[in-house]
Each structure stands twice: as structure tokens, then as C-alpha cells.
Amino acid sequence: MSIYKLSYPSNLAGLLAALFFSLLAMPLASCTAAKSFEQYDKFCIIQNTETPSNEHWAHYLYTHMDRRCQLPALLSERNTPGANTLIVKINFDPTMADSYQVDYTASEIILSAGTKELMLWLCYQFISKVAENDNRFNATDLPPASIEIDNIRGRMPFEFRGIASPGNSQEDLFGIAASHNVDYHWALWGHNLRKIIKRSSIKAGKDIYAEINGQRDTTQLCFSSQALYNIIEDYIADQWGEGTANAPDRFTIMPMDNRHACTCPLCIEAGNTSTSATPAVTNMVVRLAKRFPRQQFFTTAYLTTSKRPAQKLPDNVGVIISAMDLSMTYDFKSSPEFSDFDSNIKAWQQLTPTIYIWDYARNFDDYLTPYPCLSIMQQRILYYQQLGVKGILINGSEDKYSTLDDMQTATIQALLTNPELDIDKYTRTYLHRFYPKTADIIGDYYSQLEDKVKEQNIVLPYYGGIEDELTYIDISDFETFRTTLDSQAKQTKGEERTRLNKMLTALSFTPLEVMRLKDNPVSLDKAAEQLEILSGYEAFADMQESKEALGSLETYIEQWNDDAQNATPNPLQGTTIKANDKELDAQCSKLTDGRMGFYTDYHTCWVVHKGQWQLTLPPHKSGSSTLTLSLLVAPAWHIWLPQQIQVAQGDKIIATWTTPSTPTDKSILYRKFVEIDISPADKNSPITLQMTPVNQERATIACDEITVH
């Protein structure tokens, strides 16, 4: 947000007035600390000028401050000057367009804004800031203000400020925090195209689906399909109409979330390839944009639309660019992929001025371990602002609980209105408001994590396991934090106690993951204690899953009871398995360590490798006749059983195993024990084991244990 400190010495008033608007183009300037509000004996909330809008907003502010004040005499809707009275004037001025202003003298504040959305947000900024240093007002239901109430003028740095997280799911808080949510503020979010197709009264055949290798594939759409165009056009005309030039609705036209691109004759003619759907998607978007010139359309730069269009786009077409390829690290500009990412945005700006960024703020394979991303997010948001990006969509844990999501979401909301926010100050203000008894315990630990990530430039994972997370989490410090927080939580009550019960339940997940990674064998008593705490997840509707996909906590606990507790030593433990691939060879010790991975998590204990595996096993024990491999089947993660497993000694093939099937259903998830008869093998010679992946996109093999018996 562009914020400027204003002052009015009499001899400079004219000069400041002349320079006033030119300052709006300058970078953010810091503000002085807010004045104390507890000095006032009365707040008079009135119109700046007598207009219906000012009357409405003055009454609105009065009403909502009155609800948060237990002293009726403290507030008035009339101008009753006094020695210790603050006159609060409301000035709704459409000529200010998308800017706002605060003018503050010792006895008067004028709150000015050019739009209803800004006026609403500014009113709550004022209420929240007053309550922050005046305990006669209670704002425990509001996030802290992101600006200081001082002499400032500013405007929102981004026109769209979306966050997909539990902390940004309450409709009545969107306006208060000036935040957006694609489910509420987007007329058509791309992945909802399927819903429109299903509900449409227009009959459509299979030609709306992509043609892949000559066959229609219902997991992807054909964007050259006239029937698909008709369905979308009908939906827009019927549900949203022609739109208005100053307030268009937003429509995203994007492929489904996979790497399939339609290669039907029409799409090939448009310019599609087997890996790029950009030409057909762009044609569809441009066609819709011309049909509805007062609506706003978006294409995407993601997966099969990563390639930019060849032509400049109409004025009402923008792009959403995924930041998934940009490392989640504080000094991201020094990462090897930054140059390409930066160049891509700048190249897109030659095609359209409306650039939105689709960014990420979670480890999508672990929502429950703390994820100290705020200092990194601030650097990215500042970078986007400098580039002139118009909107930001941040993907969090959507509707699933994530540890500290409430604080982090509020802070990201604030950053999207004021990118130069003091993060530590803001998070601590938030914690003292919502966790009054335990704020310092949480704040000190979280600040320590943020400092470590920042100072060591640690890369946070988008999809990572506990091994990745231990780069920034010190186990001893984590346990001290958890123990201290649990002890203090017992002294809390009400809403804070509820929030802490939820947080402490979630935090029991991390030590269980540490045990799986480090303890061999696992202490069953130690594990049982944490499993009992984690089983409390059942009390929280949004804590049924620990991650984005296939993360049922019920299943996780079942696996602890079935797999981890029943683990037995591997007879090959201590022997050496070698691989002909360096990356694979570095992980081979996991294949005989007796640690069973969970089939719902390919990170911990599993060896995951693309391409062909070629392993050399030492001579097996006399009397052993069966080779057993524990393998993972998870199509959602592109992990399948090998197409073929071959066991050999020298040029002699001892045994061959071939997979009976290759499922593609993404909901399928299980462990498969493959047993191979090796009785014909020479007991004194090494065995060569070769695994060939199936013929599937991004085919990967995952194995956690190889044993003989």
C-alpha cells in the first residue's frame, strides 16, 4: 500500500498541496506511531459534510464503536466539543477514487475514502487501532489494524487480495480485513468449470472433453469445443449478465489440474501440442472477452498453459501466473529459477497489464507442523508490488486447519494492504488480542522460527516431510515450546482455551513424525501418549486431515497402530545395497533399516525414484528362498508398482515378476508386498534386482523395505 505521512506547517501548505498527488507514485513511507486514544473523555462521530453517504457512514461507525464500548457517555453522534473530546469526521468522497486519507490533529480526525469498500475497511482500522491502546473499547473480534491512524494518504497496492485458508473463510470479515476469497469474489474460478457443465441445461457430448492419443479423456477439457463455449457463454449471460465497465465480474478460463492438453484436429489447428493447451485456451478466452467486453476474463500460466500466447490480449483479459516454481526462501531473488520467473512476468506485461500472481503459503503435505513463512511472503509481496502486479491469490490450507493459520492469515491480509508492515509487531499484537495469557510464549517461539528461516535463508517446502521441516525446527526447542504452552494453557479459559486445545492437538503430530524418522525402534509408550493427544482431532470439524491430499488423520492413527507398532527387524539390516544411480544409491540404507513407511506419506522412510532401478544385493542367507519388496501404489502422486521386477545373477535370470494392473484412480492408495521366489539363486553370489516403471506420465517407484526370508 502506498502510504504517505502528511503534515501541514503553514509556510509549506501550498507546496505540499501541489506535490500531494505526485507523491502517490512514490514508494511506501513509514508512519509515526499512533497517538494515544485513552486521553479522550469523549468521541464525537459526525459527518464531515452533510450528505446521505456521510450520514450513513458516520452512523455506521458510531454503531459499531458503541457495540464495543461499555461506557455510553463516551460516544456521541453530535458535535459536543470539550477539552478532552476527539471529533471524528467521516468523509466519503468518490472523487478520491481508490485512495483513502486520515487527517489527525490533537482534537480532530477526518477519515476519508473514495469507495464503499475502502470506507468500510477504514472504519474498522480506526476501531481496531483505538481498542489497541484504549481498554475502554473491546475489539477482540477484529484483527489488528494494518495502518497507523495518523496523517496519511494511501491506496490499496492490489485490486484483488485473495487467501484460501480457514482464517479467511468468514464472509462478514472480508470487508473488515479488505480481503477476498475466490469462492465469494470470483464469478467463475477455473476449476469450477466442471460444475457449470454438470448444471447446464445445454446438452453436450463427449467433444467437450480433450482428445488424448485419439481417445476422449474426461479428466481434461477441449477448449476448441463449440459446445463448451456455448455452456460458458450461457452461464455468464444468465447468471452475471453483460457486466459494468467499472465493476466487472471475474472469470477464469483454465484447464483442469493435470498435464493433459487436447490434440483433437481443431486444437491442433489452433496450435496445441501434446504439452501445451495455450493456443486453444487463449482462443476461448479472447472469444468470450469480445462477447462480454464489460466483464473481466483471465487465462493462466500454469502446467499446460505455461507457454505465453503469441498475440497481445484484449484489454479485459488478464493472466494468473503460478509462483510454484519460485523457491520459498527469504532471498528468493538469488535462487536459480528467479531470473526465468521475473522475465516471464515482464514478458506477460507486454501482452496484458492485468497480472495476478497465484502464490502459496503452506507445506501442502503437512498442515500441522508450524510453517514460518511470513517474512518470506512479505518479500514476495513487496516484489510483486514493485512489478506492478494487480492482484494476488495466496493458496493456504483452504478449509483445513493449519497450525497458527489464524495469526498467519491475519498477517498476510494486513501485508496485502500494507506490504511494509512490521511483521513481528503485528503478530504479537494479534496474539495478545486472541491469546492474552499465552501470547508471549507463542510469539517468542514463532519469532525464533521466522528469524532462523530469514537469517539462514532456509528453503521451506511446498510439499515436504519431517526431514525437510527439521531444517528449521529444532526438536529440543519445539518440545520446550509445546510443554510450556501446554502448562500455561491449563490456566486459560474461554475462546483462548478453545484455540489452544486445537493448537496443542495439532502440535502432537510433529513429534510422531520425528519418531518415525529418527527412533528405531519406536518407543510404543512415547508414541501412545502423542497418539492419544492427536486423537482429539475428532472434536474439530476442520482438523480431519493433516495435508492437502489423502491425509486422513483417522488413517494416520490406524497406521501407527498397525504398521509402526508391529514393525519387525529386517534380516538384511546392516548389509549394504548398492545402486547404479548416485541419487538412488544415497538412499539405499533406508531399504533395510526396518522402518516401515506409511502408505499415506511417500516422504518418510520411503525411497522414491523415477526411472529404472538397478540394485545389487549382497549374497542372501542360506535357507532364504523368498525376496520381499514393500512397494507403494499412489496414482495421485504418480507412484505405481513397477511394470516388471527382474532378479538375476550375472547373465542368469532367476525370477521375473510383472504387475497385474496399473490403476489410475487417484483415490487408490495402498502398500503392496511383492514376494519373489529366489530359491534357484546361488546363496554365495550377489543378486541384481531391476525394477522397470510403468508407461505412465511421471511414473515413479517407491519402496521402503527389501528383505529375504
FENZI-V441325 format. One record per pair of residues at least 24 apart in sequence whose ideal C-beta (glycine too) atoms are under 8 Angstrom apart, sorted by the first residue. I is the first residue (numbers start at 1). J is the second residue. Records with the same first field share a line. If there is no record, write none. Layout:
BEGIN
I=J + J
END
This chain:
BEGIN
1=28 + 146 + 147 + 154 + 155 + 156 + 157 + 417 + 418 + 419 + 420
2=26 + 27 + 28 + 154 + 155 + 157
3=28 + 29 + 31 + 147 + 152 + 153 + 154 + 418 + 420
4=29 + 152 + 153 + 154
5=29 + 30 + 31 + 32 + 150 + 151 + 152
6=101 + 103 + 151 + 152 + 153
7=151
8=151
20=153
23=153
24=99 + 153 + 155
28=418 + 419 + 420
30=420
31=147 + 148 + 150 + 152
32=148 + 150
33=148 + 150
34=129 + 132 + 133 + 148 + 149 + 150
35=104 + 149 + 150
36=133 + 134
37=86 + 129 + 130 + 133 + 134
38=133 + 134 + 135 + 136
39=84
40=84 + 85 + 86
41=74 + 82 + 83 + 84 + 85
42=73 + 74 + 75 + 76 + 80 + 82 + 84 + 85 + 86
43=74 + 75 + 76 + 85 + 86 + 88
44=75 + 76 + 77 + 78 + 79 + 80 + 81 + 85 + 86 + 87 + 88
45=75 + 76 + 77 + 88 + 90
46=77 + 78 + 79 + 87 + 88 + 89 + 90
47=89 + 90
48=89 + 90 + 91 + 110 + 112
49=91
51=92
53=92
54=90 + 91 + 92
56=92
57=90 + 92 + 119 + 123
58=89 + 90
60=123
61=88 + 90 + 111 + 123 + 126 + 127
64=123 + 124 + 127
65=127 + 130 + 137
68=127 + 131 + 137 + 138 + 139
69=136 + 137 + 138
70=136 + 138
71=136
74=136
81=107
88=126
90=119 + 123
92=116 + 119
98=155 + 156
99=153 + 154 + 155
100=153 + 154 + 155
101=152 + 153 + 154
102=147 + 149 + 150 + 151 + 152 + 153
103=151
104=149 + 150 + 151
109=149
117=175 + 178
118=156 + 178
120=175 + 176
121=175 + 176 + 177 + 178 + 417
124=175 + 176
125=149
132=429 + 433
139=433
140=433 + 434 + 495
142=176
143=173 + 176 + 177 + 410 + 413 + 414 + 430
144=410 + 414 + 426 + 429 + 430 + 433
146=413 + 414 + 415 + 417 + 418 + 421 + 426
147=417 + 418
154=418
156=417
157=385 + 416 + 417 + 418 + 419
158=384 + 385 + 389 + 390 + 391 + 392 + 416
159=390 + 391
160=185 + 250 + 356 + 390 + 391 + 392 + 393
161=391 + 392 + 413 + 416 + 417
162=391 + 392 + 393 + 394
163=361 + 393 + 394 + 396 + 409 + 412 + 413 + 416
164=393 + 394 + 395 + 396 + 397 + 398
165=361 + 362 + 394 + 396 + 397 + 398 + 402 + 405 + 408 + 409
166=396 + 397 + 398 + 399 + 400 + 401 + 402 + 405 + 406 + 409 + 542
167=396 + 405 + 406 + 408 + 409 + 410
168=396 + 409 + 413
169=399
177=410 + 413 + 414 + 417
178=413 + 416 + 417
179=413 + 416
182=393
185=250
186=250 + 251 + 252
187=236 + 239 + 240 + 249 + 250 + 251 + 295
188=232 + 235 + 236 + 250 + 251 + 252 + 253
189=252
190=252 + 253 + 254 + 255 + 300
191=254 + 256 + 257
193=221 + 232 + 253 + 254 + 256
194=256
196=231 + 232 + 235
197=228 + 231
200=231 + 234 + 235
201=234
202=227 + 230 + 231 + 234
204=228 + 230 + 231
207=264
210=260 + 261 + 262 + 263 + 264 + 267
211=262 + 263 + 264 + 267
212=260 + 262 + 263
213=263
217=260
219=256 + 258 + 260
220=255 + 256 + 258 + 260 + 261 + 262
221=255 + 256 + 262
222=262 + 264 + 266 + 267 + 280
223=253 + 255 + 262 + 267 + 277 + 280 + 281 + 283 + 284
224=262 + 264 + 266 + 267 + 269 + 270 + 280 + 283 + 284
225=266
228=284
229=284 + 287 + 288
232=284 + 288
233=288 + 291
236=288 + 292 + 295
237=292
240=295
242=292 + 294 + 295
243=292 + 294 + 295 + 296
244=294
245=294
248=294 + 295 + 296 + 316
249=295 + 296
250=296 + 297 + 298
251=288 + 295 + 296 + 297 + 298
252=297 + 298 + 299 + 300 + 320
253=281 + 284 + 285 + 288 + 297 + 298 + 299
254=281 + 298 + 299 + 300 + 302 + 305 + 320
255=281 + 300 + 303 + 304 + 305
257=303
258=303
259=303 + 304 + 697 + 698
260=304
261=304
271=310
275=304
276=304 + 305 + 306 + 307
277=304 + 305
278=304 + 305 + 306 + 307 + 308 + 309
279=309 + 310
281=305
282=309 + 311 + 313
285=313 + 317
286=313 + 314 + 317
289=313 + 314 + 316 + 317
290=314
292=316
296=354
298=354 + 356
300=358
301=344 + 348
302=358
308=344 + 347 + 348 + 351
309=351
311=351
312=350 + 351 + 352
313=351 + 352
317=352 + 354
318=352 + 353 + 354 + 355 + 356 + 390
319=348 + 351 + 352 + 354 + 355 + 356
320=356 + 357 + 358 + 393
321=345 + 348 + 355 + 356 + 357 + 358
322=358
323=357 + 358 + 359 + 360 + 380
324=360 + 462
326=380
327=459
328=360 + 373 + 376 + 459 + 460 + 461 + 462
329=376 + 457 + 458 + 459 + 460
330=375 + 376 + 379 + 453 + 454 + 457 + 458
331=379 + 457
332=376 + 379 + 380 + 383
333=383
334=457
345=387 + 389
346=387
349=387 + 388
353=388 + 390
354=390 + 391
355=387 + 388 + 389 + 390 + 391
356=389 + 390 + 391 + 392 + 393
357=384 + 389 + 391 + 392 + 393
358=393 + 395
359=392 + 393 + 394 + 395
360=394 + 395 + 462
361=394 + 395 + 396 + 408 + 412
362=395 + 396 + 397 + 402 + 462
363=460 + 461 + 462 + 463 + 464 + 468 + 469
364=397 + 462 + 463 + 547 + 548 + 549
365=461 + 463 + 464 + 465 + 547 + 548 + 551 + 601 + 603
366=464 + 465 + 466 + 469 + 509 + 513 + 546 + 547
367=397 + 400 + 401 + 402 + 403 + 506 + 545 + 546 + 547 + 548 + 551
368=401 + 402 + 403 + 506 + 507 + 509 + 510 + 546
369=403 + 466 + 469 + 473 + 509 + 510 + 513
370=403 + 404 + 446 + 449 + 473 + 510
371=402 + 403 + 404 + 408 + 460
372=446 + 449 + 450 + 452 + 453 + 460 + 472
373=408 + 453 + 460
374=408 + 411 + 412 + 415 + 423 + 427 + 450
375=423 + 450 + 453 + 454
376=453 + 454 + 460
377=412 + 415
378=415 + 419 + 421 + 423
381=415 + 416 + 419
382=419 + 420
385=419
392=416
397=548
399=542
400=542 + 543 + 544 + 545 + 548
401=502 + 506 + 540 + 542 + 543
403=503 + 506 + 507
404=442 + 446 + 503
406=434 + 499
407=431 + 434 + 442 + 446
423=450
424=450
434=495 + 496 + 499
435=496 + 499 + 500
436=496
437=488 + 491 + 492 + 496
438=485 + 488 + 489 + 492 + 496 + 500
441=481 + 484 + 485 + 488
442=485
445=477 + 481
448=477
449=473
464=603
465=513 + 517 + 601 + 603 + 604
466=510 + 513 + 514 + 516 + 517 + 603 + 604
467=517 + 603 + 604
468=603
469=510 + 513
470=514 + 517
473=510
475=514
478=510 + 511
479=511
482=507 + 511
501=536 + 539
502=540 + 543
504=533
505=533 + 534 + 536 + 537 + 539 + 540 + 543
506=537 + 543
508=533 + 534
509=534 + 546
512=560
513=604
516=564 + 595 + 598 + 604 + 605
517=604 + 605
520=593 + 594 + 595
521=567 + 594
522=564 + 565 + 567
524=565
527=560 + 564 + 565
531=557 + 560 + 561
549=636 + 637
550=600 + 634 + 636 + 667 + 669
551=600
552=600
555=600
556=598 + 600
559=598 + 599 + 600
563=596 + 598
564=596 + 598
567=594 + 595 + 596
568=594
569=594
570=594 + 705 + 707
571=621 + 624 + 707 + 708 + 709
572=617 + 618 + 706 + 707 + 708
575=617 + 618
576=618
577=615 + 616 + 617 + 618 + 706
578=615 + 616
579=613 + 614 + 615 + 616
580=614
581=609 + 611 + 613 + 614
583=609
584=609 + 613 + 615
588=615
590=704
591=615 + 703 + 704 + 705 + 706
592=705 + 706 + 707
593=705
594=705
595=704 + 705
596=630 + 704 + 705
597=630 + 632 + 702 + 704
599=632 + 633 + 634 + 669 + 670 + 671
600=669
602=632 + 634 + 637 + 639 + 702
605=704
606=632 + 702 + 703 + 704
607=702 + 703 + 704
608=639 + 700 + 701 + 702
609=700 + 701 + 702
610=693 + 698 + 699 + 700 + 701
611=693
612=690 + 691 + 692 + 693
613=642 + 689 + 690 + 691 + 701 + 703
614=688 + 689 + 690
615=688 + 689 + 690 + 691 + 706
616=686 + 687 + 688 + 689
617=686 + 687 + 688 + 689 + 706
618=686
619=682 + 683 + 684 + 685 + 686 + 687
620=678 + 681 + 683 + 687 + 708
621=683 + 708
622=683
624=678 + 683 + 708 + 709
625=677 + 678 + 679
626=675 + 676 + 677 + 678 + 679 + 708 + 709
627=655 + 675 + 676 + 678 + 687 + 689 + 706 + 707 + 708
628=673 + 674 + 675 + 676 + 705 + 706 + 707 + 708 + 709
629=673 + 674 + 676 + 703 + 705 + 706
630=671 + 672 + 673 + 703 + 704 + 705 + 706
631=671 + 672 + 673 + 674 + 701 + 702 + 703
632=671 + 672 + 702 + 703 + 704
633=663 + 668 + 669 + 670 + 671 + 672
634=668 + 669 + 702
635=663 + 664 + 665 + 666 + 668
636=666 + 667 + 669
637=700
638=696 + 697 + 698 + 699 + 700
639=700 + 701 + 702
640=693 + 694 + 696 + 699 + 700 + 701
641=672 + 674 + 694 + 701
642=691 + 692 + 693 + 694 + 701
643=692 + 693 + 694 + 695
644=691 + 692
645=674 + 676 + 689 + 690 + 691 + 692
646=689 + 690 + 692
647=676 + 678 + 681 + 687 + 688 + 689
648=687 + 688 + 690
649=681 + 682 + 685 + 686 + 687 + 688
650=685
654=678 + 680 + 681 + 687
655=680
659=694
662=694 + 696
664=696
678=708
END
